[in-house]
Amino acid sequence: MGAHTTSDDPTKYRVSAEVEVWKLRDPIARLRNLLARAHGVPQSFFEEVDAEAAEVGTDLRARCLALPDPSPASMFDHVYAEPHPVMDRERAELTAYLSSFEGAHA
């Protein structure tokens, strides 16, 4: 329900009253309330789940950042199941463009 990106200003297309209405419809918050009210799930359970989720997120971000940078031309690798002339041409254009820079390794 927040901004789409850090440079986004949601007040340009959404009033705060609309956000408040949708907060009440948040399925995660609704499930938490149901589990707490109807099934007696304690707050400590949700705190543990949140802590574990934060750990998983931190680990995942660290492992993603440790991955090597892919070749720019690899973005064309899995667009279509079979070779496609448009993708082949665009890959060749990108490779030629990148190779035009001094010391380039395309």
Secondary structure, 3 states (H helix, E strand, C coil): CCCCCCCCCHHHCCCHHHHHHHHCCCHHHHHHHHHHHHHCCCHHHHHHHHHHHHHHHHHHHHHHHHCCCCCHHHHHCCCCCCCCHHHHHHHHHHHHHHHCCCCCCC
